[in-house]
């Protein structure tokens, strides 16, 4: 495990503080000062993205009672692969008793001819809470690039008390599929998935779940709801007693911004993080 970057957060005199920070290229870890007891860690890179052959491996430990917010410095650009090599990112996380981990990155931008693979595995104590966002763009949308990448593979596994409660996989190769098909992406260009896992008895879990429920689109189950006319589609489901999943698709990042602001507003409440770490980012 010597080739893994490491983030470890623990309670120190009532504050969640970074007690271990070890980063290896191409990953760079930043720790902006937080105005509240929560800890903020930013994932960055030396080249503004990942080139073919890059491999980021990160271990995240959130100790008992600590609260951690993980974001990225900007969009994660995946550059083209000229020799078939794949850019990879692997994250393993452990969230201890009564702890909270929030992972809210900017989108992964899949540039033309790139190959990208990401795998995340999280282990939660029965009283821990995890809110995790996985977000990608179909390409450099401002340049009109759409589904020109070669391959995408994303896998997420979450366990509570050693029991697998969430497994989500996505594999897509535009040359082998019709991206604009209604069975695939139906013309949308940016895709946002949010996962909430925790104890159903937890006040924190219930509070976050209630905010997700508020994001359901009115009339989305009615007979006259037109998918093609929507700038942003949002679906929220309670997959299990301890798992919520929100999925959103939009034609632009701007169309998803109101959804992000709603979630960040809830995270900023005193009962969660006490502030919005991304408030002054854009």
C-alpha positions as CSV (number, residue, x, y, z in Angstrom):
1,X,0.0,0.0,0.0
2,X,3.0,2.3,-0.2
3,X,1.8,3.6,-3.5
4,X,-1.4,5.0,-2.0
5,X,-2.2,8.5,-1.0
6,X,-3.8,8.8,2.4
7,X,-6.2,11.1,4.1
8,X,-7.1,10.5,7.8
9,X,-9.4,12.8,9.8
10,X,-10.1,12.6,13.5
11,X,-11.6,14.6,16.3
12,X,-9.0,16.9,18.0
13,X,-10.3,19.0,20.8
14,X,-13.8,19.0,19.4
15,X,-12.6,19.8,15.8
16,X,-12.4,17.5,12.8
17,X,-8.8,17.8,11.8
18,X,-6.5,16.2,9.1
19,X,-4.1,14.1,11.1
20,X,-2.6,12.2,8.2
21,X,-2.0,13.6,4.7
22,X,0.2,11.8,2.2
23,X,-0.1,12.5,-1.5
24,X,1.6,10.9,-4.5
25,X,1.7,12.3,-8.0
26,X,-0.4,12.9,-10.0
27,X,-2.7,13.6,-6.9
28,X,-2.2,16.7,-4.8
29,X,-4.1,17.2,-1.5
30,X,-5.1,20.6,-0.2
31,X,-6.6,21.4,3.2
32,X,-8.4,24.8,3.2
33,X,-9.2,26.2,6.6
34,X,-12.7,25.5,7.8
35,X,-14.7,28.0,9.8
36,X,-16.6,25.2,11.6
37,X,-15.5,21.9,13.3
38,X,-15.8,20.1,9.9
39,X,-12.7,19.3,7.8
40,X,-12.3,20.1,4.1
41,X,-10.0,18.3,1.8
42,X,-9.5,19.2,-1.9
43,X,-8.3,16.8,-4.5
44,X,-6.1,18.4,-7.1
45,X,-3.5,17.4,-9.7
46,X,-0.3,18.9,-11.1
47,X,-1.5,18.9,-14.7
48,X,-5.2,19.8,-14.4
49,X,-6.4,16.3,-15.1
50,X,-5.3,12.7,-15.9
51,X,-3.3,11.4,-18.9
52,X,-3.4,7.8,-20.1
53,X,-1.5,5.6,-17.7
54,X,-2.1,7.8,-14.6
55,X,-3.2,5.9,-11.6
56,X,-4.6,7.7,-8.5
57,X,-5.0,5.6,-5.4
58,X,-6.4,7.2,-2.3
59,X,-7.3,5.9,1.1
60,X,-9.7,8.0,3.2
61,X,-10.3,7.3,6.9
62,X,-12.8,9.3,8.9
63,X,-12.5,8.5,12.6
64,X,-15.2,8.4,15.3
65,X,-17.4,11.5,15.4
66,X,-15.4,13.4,12.7
67,X,-16.9,15.2,9.7
68,X,-15.2,15.4,6.3
69,X,-16.0,17.2,3.1
70,X,-14.1,16.1,0.0
71,X,-14.2,18.2,-3.2
72,X,-12.0,18.8,-6.2
73,X,-10.2,21.9,-7.3
74,X,-11.9,22.0,-10.7
75,X,-13.2,19.6,-13.3
76,X,-11.1,16.4,-13.7
77,X,-10.1,16.4,-17.3
78,X,-9.3,12.9,-18.8
79,X,-7.0,13.4,-21.7
80,X,-6.8,11.3,-24.8
81,X,-5.2,7.9,-24.9
82,X,-2.8,7.4,-27.8
83,X,-1.6,3.9,-27.0
84,X,-4.6,2.2,-25.4
85,X,-3.5,3.0,-21.8
86,X,-6.2,3.8,-19.3
87,X,-6.4,6.6,-16.7
88,X,-7.5,5.1,-13.4
89,X,-8.7,6.3,-10.0
90,X,-9.2,4.0,-7.0
91,X,-10.6,5.2,-3.7
92,X,-11.1,3.2,-0.6
93,X,-12.8,4.8,2.4
94,X,-13.7,3.9,6.0
95,X,-16.1,5.9,8.0
96,X,-16.2,5.2,11.8
97,X,-18.9,5.4,14.5
98,X,-21.1,8.6,14.3
99,X,-18.8,10.0,11.6
100,X,-19.9,11.8,8.3
101,X,-18.1,11.7,4.9
102,X,-19.3,13.9,2.1
103,X,-17.7,13.5,-1.3
104,X,-18.8,16.2,-3.7
105,X,-16.4,16.5,-6.7
106,X,-16.7,18.6,-9.9
107,X,-17.5,16.6,-13.0
108,X,-15.1,14.2,-14.8
109,X,-14.8,15.5,-18.3
110,X,-14.2,12.7,-20.8
111,X,-12.3,14.1,-23.7
112,X,-12.1,12.6,-27.2
113,X,-10.3,9.2,-27.4
114,X,-9.8,8.9,-23.6
115,X,-10.1,5.8,-21.6
116,X,-11.1,6.1,-17.9
117,X,-11.8,3.7,-15.1
118,X,-12.7,4.5,-11.5
119,X,-13.4,2.2,-8.6
120,X,-14.6,3.3,-5.1
121,X,-15.1,1.1,-2.1
122,X,-16.4,2.4,1.2
123,X,-16.8,0.7,4.6
124,X,-19.3,2.3,7.1
125,X,-19.8,1.7,10.7
126,X,-23.6,1.1,11.4
127,X,-23.9,4.6,12.8
128,X,-21.9,6.4,10.1
129,X,-23.2,8.4,7.2
130,X,-21.9,8.7,3.6
131,X,-23.1,11.2,0.9
132,X,-21.2,10.7,-2.3
133,X,-21.5,12.3,-5.7
134,X,-20.3,10.8,-9.0
135,X,-20.6,13.3,-11.9
136,X,-19.4,13.2,-15.5
137,X,-19.6,15.2,-18.7
138,X,-19.9,13.5,-22.1
139,X,-17.0,15.7,-23.4
140,X,-15.8,19.3,-23.7
141,X,-19.4,20.6,-24.1
142,X,-18.3,24.2,-24.8
143,X,-16.4,22.9,-27.9
144,X,-19.4,20.8,-29.0
145,X,-17.6,17.5,-28.1
146,X,-20.1,14.8,-27.2
147,X,-19.4,11.1,-26.5
148,X,-16.1,11.1,-28.4
149,X,-14.3,9.2,-25.6
150,X,-13.3,5.6,-26.1
151,X,-14.4,3.9,-22.8
152,X,-15.8,4.7,-19.3
153,X,-16.0,2.3,-16.4
154,X,-17.2,3.3,-13.0
155,X,-17.9,1.0,-10.0
156,X,-19.0,1.9,-6.5
157,X,-19.4,-0.5,-3.5
158,X,-20.6,0.5,-0.1
159,X,-20.7,-1.8,2.9
160,X,-22.4,-1.1,6.3
161,X,-21.2,-3.3,9.2
162,X,-19.4,-5.5,6.6
163,X,-22.6,-6.1,4.6
164,X,-22.7,-5.0,1.0
165,X,-25.7,-2.5,0.7
166,X,-24.8,-0.7,-2.5
167,X,-23.2,-1.9,-5.8
168,X,-23.5,0.4,-8.8
169,X,-21.6,-0.2,-12.1
170,X,-21.5,1.8,-15.3
171,X,-19.6,0.7,-18.4
172,X,-20.0,2.5,-21.7
173,X,-18.2,2.6,-25.0
174,X,-19.7,5.1,-27.5
175,X,-18.4,3.1,-30.5
176,X,-20.4,0.1,-29.4
177,X,-23.6,1.9,-28.4
178,X,-25.9,4.7,-29.5
179,X,-25.3,7.4,-26.9
180,X,-28.4,9.4,-28.0
181,X,-30.7,6.5,-27.7
182,X,-33.5,6.8,-25.1
183,X,-32.2,3.6,-23.6
184,X,-28.8,5.3,-23.0
185,X,-28.5,9.1,-22.5
186,X,-31.2,10.4,-24.8
187,X,-29.3,13.5,-25.9
188,X,-28.3,14.7,-22.4
189,X,-24.7,15.7,-21.9
190,X,-24.0,15.8,-18.1
191,X,-24.9,13.1,-15.6
192,X,-25.0,13.4,-11.8
193,X,-25.5,10.6,-9.4
194,X,-25.8,11.0,-5.6
195,X,-25.7,8.2,-3.1
196,X,-26.8,8.6,0.6
197,X,-26.0,5.6,2.9
198,X,-26.5,5.5,6.6
199,X,-28.6,4.4,9.5
200,X,-32.4,4.9,9.0
201,X,-32.6,5.8,12.7
202,X,-30.0,8.6,12.4
203,X,-31.3,12.2,12.6
204,X,-28.6,13.2,10.1
205,X,-29.6,10.5,7.6
206,X,-33.2,11.4,7.9
207,X,-32.5,15.1,7.4
208,X,-30.4,14.6,4.3
209,X,-33.0,12.0,2.9
210,X,-35.8,14.6,3.4
211,X,-33.9,17.1,1.3
212,X,-33.4,14.5,-1.5
213,X,-37.1,13.7,-1.5
214,X,-37.7,17.4,-2.1
215,X,-35.8,17.2,-5.4
216,X,-38.4,14.8,-7.0
217,X,-39.8,16.4,-10.1
218,X,-43.5,17.3,-9.9
219,X,-45.5,15.3,-12.5
220,X,-42.7,13.0,-13.3
221,X,-45.0,10.0,-12.9
222,X,-47.9,11.4,-14.8
223,X,-49.0,10.4,-18.3
224,X,-48.1,13.7,-19.9
225,X,-44.6,14.1,-18.6
226,X,-42.3,14.8,-21.6
227,X,-38.7,13.7,-21.1
228,X,-37.3,15.4,-24.2
229,X,-38.6,18.8,-23.1
230,X,-36.8,18.9,-19.8
231,X,-33.6,20.9,-19.4
232,X,-32.8,18.7,-16.4
233,X,-34.2,15.4,-15.3
234,X,-34.1,14.3,-11.6
235,X,-35.1,10.9,-10.2
236,X,-34.9,10.0,-6.5
237,X,-35.5,6.6,-5.0
238,X,-35.1,4.9,-1.7
239,X,-33.3,1.7,-2.9
240,X,-33.2,0.2,0.6
241,X,-34.0,1.4,4.1
242,X,-30.4,2.7,4.5
243,X,-29.8,3.8,0.9
244,X,-31.1,6.7,-1.2
245,X,-30.1,7.3,-4.8
246,X,-30.6,10.5,-6.8
247,X,-29.9,10.6,-10.5
248,X,-29.9,13.7,-12.7
249,X,-29.2,14.3,-16.4
250,X,-29.0,17.7,-18.1
251,X,-28.0,19.5,-21.2
252,X,-25.6,21.8,-19.4
253,X,-23.9,22.2,-16.1
254,X,-25.8,25.4,-15.5
255,X,-29.1,23.4,-15.6
256,X,-27.8,21.2,-12.7
257,X,-26.7,24.1,-10.6
258,X,-30.0,24.7,-8.8
259,X,-30.0,21.0,-7.7
260,X,-26.4,21.3,-6.4
261,X,-27.3,24.5,-4.5
262,X,-30.2,22.7,-2.8
263,X,-28.0,19.9,-1.6
264,X,-25.2,22.2,-0.5
265,X,-27.7,24.4,1.3
266,X,-28.6,21.4,3.4
267,X,-25.0,20.5,4.0
268,X,-24.4,24.0,5.2
269,X,-26.9,23.7,8.1
270,X,-25.4,23.7,11.6
271,X,-26.5,20.1,12.1
272,X,-24.4,18.9,9.2
273,X,-21.2,20.8,8.2
274,X,-22.1,24.3,9.4
275,X,-21.1,26.0,6.2
276,X,-21.0,25.5,2.4
277,X,-17.3,24.8,1.4
278,X,-18.1,25.6,-2.2
279,X,-19.9,28.9,-1.6
280,X,-17.1,31.1,-3.0
281,X,-15.7,28.7,-5.5
282,X,-17.4,30.0,-8.6
